[in-house]
């Protein structure tokens, strides 16, 4: 599997691009920086803008703009592992 993380950092810019095979996510504080990368990428590849990021490499992405937080959840992966080892009925416990 081909995966990469690219970033561009300047005085007023910090843009991160994650790529995995044919999936790409662009994050930046400024929409103009995202647009610039999309336009330049579309010169070489056919791309589709799927809107706000909700899944990335099997992780669910939840964003709370009011609280300025981003949460990554692995519930789908955990459910897959539990199913593989027939542990769906196992009880969960808290760990530090």
N, C-alpha and C positions, 0 to 999 in steps of 0.2 A: 504494500500500500504506500503510495506517495503522499507524504504529509510535509507541510512546511509552515513556518510562521515568519512573516516579513513585517518590518516596522520602519516607519519614517519619522524621525524626530527632528524638529527645528524649534526655533524660538516660540512660534505660535502654533505649532502643529505636533501632534503625537497620534499617528495613525497606525493601526495594526491590521494586517491581513492574514487570515488563516486559510490554508488550502489543504484539502484532502481529496485526492483523485479529481472529481469534477465538481466538488462543492467548495465554495469560497464565502467567507464572511469578512466584511470590512467594518471596522469600528473606529470612530473618531469623535472628538468633541464637536467638530464642525462639519455640517452636512456638505459644505463645499469641497472639503478634502475627500470625502467619500465619493462625491460626484466626479471629481477629477480622476480618481483611480478607476471608476466604472467606465468612464469615457475612453481612457487610454487602453484599458483591458479589452473593451469591445472592438477595438481596431484589429485585434488579433484573434479573438475568440467570440463565439456566439454566447451571450450571457442573458440570464433572466433575473430580474430583480424580484425577489419573493417577499419584500417588505421587511418589517421588523424581525429580528432574529428570535426564534423560539426554540430551535433545536440546533445543536452543533456537536458533531462527532458522537452522537448517542447521549449527549447531555441536554437536559431540558434547561432552557434559559428563561428566568423570570426577572423582569425589570420593574422596579418601583421608582418611578421618576420623582414622586413626592418625597420619598425618604432618601433618594439618590443612592439606591442599592441595586446590585445585580446578584442574583442567586443562581448557582449551577446545581442541578439535581440529577442524581444517578438512579432514580427509582426504576426506570425501565431496565437498566443493566442489572440491578439487584434482583428484580423479579425474574429475569432470564436465568441468573445463576441459581436462585432458589428452585426454579422449575427444573433445571438440568439435574440437580441433585435431590429432587423430590422432597424439598424442605418448605413447601408452601405453607404447611400448617405449623411451622416452627414459631416459637414465641420470641419476640424481640426483647432486647435488654438495652439499657442505657450504658454507654461507656464514655469515659472522659476523652 
